[in-house]
């Protein structure tokens, strides 16, 4: 699966939005701009890997689909960090 809106700026915007949304859902507040961005970008990678098994790899998902995939990956990342650290931990 490819992040359709290409370019580093699009990756940063998608990562920031996804990390912020995941922070809201998982904790009630974000991790700050840099933390949300890092969580979102790593979450986009995790979500992209997971969804590549479900969808054809060359199938574009567009901007909204990219945000959804990154959000799901970000939620999984936050859950994993909390499970491994034994509670709420900043990334």
N, C-alpha and C positions, 0 to 999 in steps of 0.2 A: 504494500500500500504506500502510496506517495502522498506527501503533504502537497496538495495541489497548488495553493498560492505560494509559488516558489520564492526563494530568497531568504536571507538571514533575518530581515525585518519581519517577514511573515512568521517565521519560526519563533521569534521573540514575542510577537504579539499573541500568537496562539499559546505559547508557553505561559505567558503572564496571565492571560485570561483563565486558562485551565488550572494553573496553580492557585490563583485567587479563588476560583469557584470550589476547588477541592478543599482548600483551607476553610472556607465557609461551611461546607457540608460536614467535614470531618471534625471540626473543632469549634466552629462558630466565629472564627476570625482568621485572617491570613497570617502568613509568616513574615510579612514585610515584602517590599517590592522585590528585593534580590532573592529572598527565600522562595517566594511564590514563583518567580521566574525559573529558578533552578529546579524546583519541584515540577513545574509545568513542562520544562524541556525534557527532563528525565522521564516524566510521566508520558510524554508524547512518544518517546522511544519505547517504553514498556507497552503502552497501548498499541503502538504500531506493530510491535512483534506479535502481540496477542491477536490482533485483528487480521494480521496477514495470514494466520491459520484459518480464519473464518471466511475471508473474502479473497477474491483473486488479487494477487499482489499488484497487478497493473491497474486495478480499478480505482480511479480517483474518487475521493470523498468530498472534495470542496472545503471551503473555509469552515462552515458549521460542522461538518463531519469531522474535520481535523480537530476542532475544539472539543467535540464530544469524545473522540478517541483519546486525546491528550488528557481530558478530564478523568476518564475512567482509569487510565494508566496512573494519573496523579493520585487518585483515591487509593489505588492498590499500593502505590509507593508509600503514602502516609500510613496506611494500615500496617505495612511491613516494618517500617521504621518504628512505629509504636509497639508492635509485637516483639521486635528484637530488643528494644530498649527498655521494655517493661513499663511503659507509660507514655506520657506526652513528652515529646522531644523535638527540639528545633532542628531543622535541617540546615 
